[in-house]
Amino acid sequence: MSVSPYQFNQYLHSSHFCKKFLIKDGITSSYFEIETNPGFFSKTKYDISSLKNVFQQIGESMSILKNFDYYQYLMCTIIPDISDTNPFKKVFQKVRFMIICSFTKFIFLLHVKDYETIKEWNIFSKKILELVADIVNSYRQGVGFREISTTFNLDQECCIFFNLDIEKIDEELNRYYL
């Protein structure tokens, strides 16, 4: 599973349509159900109670996904109000896309029952979640982008795991926001 430049362009052109992906979060309900996101994943539903019997770490995955859904929706609603010249706009677009890619990979791994790789997914997704939380909190607190831009580094191993070419994503963002 790799991410194509077409998918990123599709994401950018539809990024103003904000919606939550989770229908049922698998934490407050016994099911994990996710809404379709065209070009990335289709509507999916899993019984978490039965999955817990074969994969103990599924609860951690559900928690990460619930937080991802919160942040992707929050960023989506904030992005239109940020000036195109504000560097936070590009960063929000990039990390929101990373969240969508993480959702996509998780759903694929769950579908093929690759629980060992889901353990890795949990590790890498937590790194993304920490980065996203730092970025959003910095923006909301009014911290200047230059003051914190050096802390927004995603390790290469994480990018490889999610098949993300950050340089190409940055190039597309620079073309999109001239």
C-alpha positions as CSV (number, residue, x, y, z in Angstrom):
1,M,0.0,0.0,0.0
2,S,1.6,3.3,-1.1
3,V,0.3,6.8,-1.2
4,S,0.2,8.4,-4.6
5,P,0.6,12.1,-5.5
6,Y,-2.9,11.8,-7.0
7,Q,-4.3,10.8,-3.6
8,F,-2.6,13.9,-2.0
9,N,-4.0,16.2,-4.7
10,Q,-7.4,14.6,-4.3
11,Y,-7.1,15.2,-0.6
12,L,-6.1,18.8,-1.0
13,H,-9.0,19.6,-3.4
14,S,-11.6,17.9,-1.0
15,S,-10.0,19.0,2.3
16,H,-12.6,21.7,2.9
17,F,-15.3,19.1,3.3
18,C,-15.0,18.4,7.0
19,K,-16.5,15.3,8.6
20,K,-15.7,12.9,11.4
21,F,-14.7,9.5,10.2
22,L,-15.7,7.4,13.2
23,I,-19.3,6.4,13.4
24,K,-18.6,4.0,16.4
25,D,-15.3,4.4,18.2
26,G,-14.9,0.8,19.6
27,I,-14.3,2.3,23.0
28,T,-17.7,3.6,24.1
29,S,-19.3,1.0,21.8
30,S,-18.6,-2.6,21.1
31,Y,-18.1,-1.8,17.4
32,F,-15.5,0.1,15.5
33,E,-17.3,1.7,12.5
34,I,-15.8,4.2,10.1
35,E,-17.4,6.3,7.4
36,T,-16.2,6.2,3.8
37,N,-13.4,8.6,2.7
38,P,-13.3,8.3,-1.1
39,G,-9.9,7.4,-2.5
40,F,-8.7,6.2,0.9
41,F,-11.0,3.8,2.7
42,S,-14.6,2.5,2.5
43,K,-17.2,2.2,5.2
44,T,-16.0,-0.5,7.6
45,K,-17.4,-2.1,10.7
46,Y,-15.7,-4.5,13.2
47,D,-16.8,-6.1,16.4
48,I,-14.1,-5.0,18.9
49,S,-15.3,-7.4,21.6
50,S,-14.4,-10.4,19.5
51,L,-11.1,-8.8,18.3
52,K,-10.0,-8.3,21.9
53,N,-9.9,-12.1,22.2
54,V,-7.3,-12.4,19.4
55,F,-5.5,-9.0,19.6
56,Q,-5.1,-7.4,23.0
57,Q,-3.7,-4.2,21.7
58,I,-6.8,-3.3,19.8
59,G,-8.0,-1.0,22.6
60,E,-4.8,1.1,22.2
61,S,-5.5,1.3,18.4
62,M,-9.1,2.5,19.1
63,S,-7.8,5.2,21.4
64,I,-5.3,6.4,18.9
65,L,-8.0,6.4,16.1
66,K,-10.5,8.3,18.3
67,N,-7.8,11.0,19.0
68,F,-6.9,11.1,15.3
69,D,-10.5,11.7,14.4
70,Y,-10.8,14.5,16.9
71,Y,-7.7,16.2,15.6
72,Q,-8.4,15.7,11.9
73,Y,-11.8,17.2,12.2
74,L,-10.6,20.1,14.3
75,M,-7.8,20.9,11.9
76,C,-10.2,20.7,9.0
77,T,-12.5,23.2,10.6
78,I,-9.6,25.6,11.4
79,I,-7.8,25.4,8.0
80,P,-10.2,27.7,6.1
81,D,-9.7,30.5,8.6
82,I,-5.9,30.4,8.3
83,S,-4.2,32.7,5.8
84,D,-2.6,30.8,2.9
85,T,0.7,32.6,3.8
86,N,0.6,31.3,7.4
87,P,2.9,28.2,7.6
88,F,0.5,26.5,10.0
89,K,-1.9,26.0,7.1
90,K,0.5,23.8,5.2
91,V,1.5,21.9,8.4
92,F,-2.1,21.3,9.3
93,Q,-2.8,20.0,5.7
94,K,0.2,17.8,5.9
95,V,-0.5,16.2,9.3
96,R,-4.2,15.8,8.5
97,F,-3.2,13.9,5.4
98,M,-0.9,11.8,7.5
99,I,-3.8,11.0,9.8
100,I,-5.9,9.9,6.9
101,C,-3.0,7.7,5.6
102,S,-2.8,6.2,9.1
103,F,-6.5,5.4,9.2
104,T,-6.1,3.9,5.7
105,K,-3.3,1.7,6.7
106,F,-5.0,0.6,9.9
107,I,-8.1,-0.4,8.1
108,F,-6.1,-2.4,5.6
109,L,-4.1,-4.2,8.3
110,L,-7.2,-5.0,10.3
111,H,-8.9,-6.3,7.2
112,V,-6.0,-8.7,6.4
113,K,-5.7,-9.5,10.2
114,D,-2.0,-8.5,10.3
115,Y,-2.0,-7.9,14.0
116,E,1.8,-7.9,14.3
117,T,2.0,-4.9,11.9
118,I,-0.8,-3.2,13.8
119,K,1.5,-3.3,16.9
120,E,4.0,-1.3,14.8
121,W,1.1,0.9,13.6
122,N,0.3,1.7,17.2
123,I,3.9,2.8,17.8
124,F,4.2,5.0,14.7
125,S,0.7,6.4,15.0
126,K,1.4,7.5,18.6
127,K,4.4,9.5,17.3
128,I,2.2,11.2,14.8
129,L,-0.5,11.8,17.4
130,E,2.0,13.5,19.7
131,L,3.3,15.6,16.9
132,V,-0.3,16.6,15.9
133,A,-1.2,17.5,19.5
134,D,1.9,19.7,19.8
135,I,1.2,21.4,16.5
136,V,-2.5,22.1,17.3
137,N,-1.8,23.2,20.9
138,S,0.9,25.5,19.7
139,Y,-1.4,27.1,17.1
140,R,-4.2,27.5,19.6
141,Q,-1.9,29.1,22.1
142,G,-0.7,31.6,19.6
143,V,2.9,30.5,19.5
144,G,4.7,31.8,16.5
145,F,5.5,29.2,13.9
146,R,9.2,30.1,13.7
147,E,9.5,29.6,17.4
148,I,8.5,26.0,17.2
149,S,9.1,24.9,13.7
150,T,12.2,22.9,14.6
151,T,10.1,20.6,16.8
152,F,7.8,19.5,14.0
153,N,10.1,16.8,12.7
154,L,8.7,13.4,11.8
155,D,11.3,10.6,11.8
156,Q,12.1,9.0,8.5
157,E,11.1,5.5,9.8
158,C,7.6,6.8,10.4
159,C,7.4,8.2,6.9
160,I,8.6,4.9,5.4
161,F,6.1,2.9,7.4
162,F,3.2,5.0,6.1
163,N,4.7,5.3,2.6
164,L,4.8,9.1,2.8
165,D,7.2,11.1,0.6
166,I,7.3,14.3,2.7
167,E,9.3,16.2,0.1
168,K,6.7,15.5,-2.6
169,I,3.9,16.5,-0.2
170,D,5.7,19.8,0.5
171,E,6.2,20.4,-3.2
172,E,2.4,19.9,-3.8
173,L,1.5,22.1,-0.9
174,N,3.8,24.9,-2.2
175,R,2.1,24.6,-5.6
176,Y,-1.3,24.6,-4.1
177,Y,-0.7,27.6,-1.9
178,L,1.2,29.9,-4.2
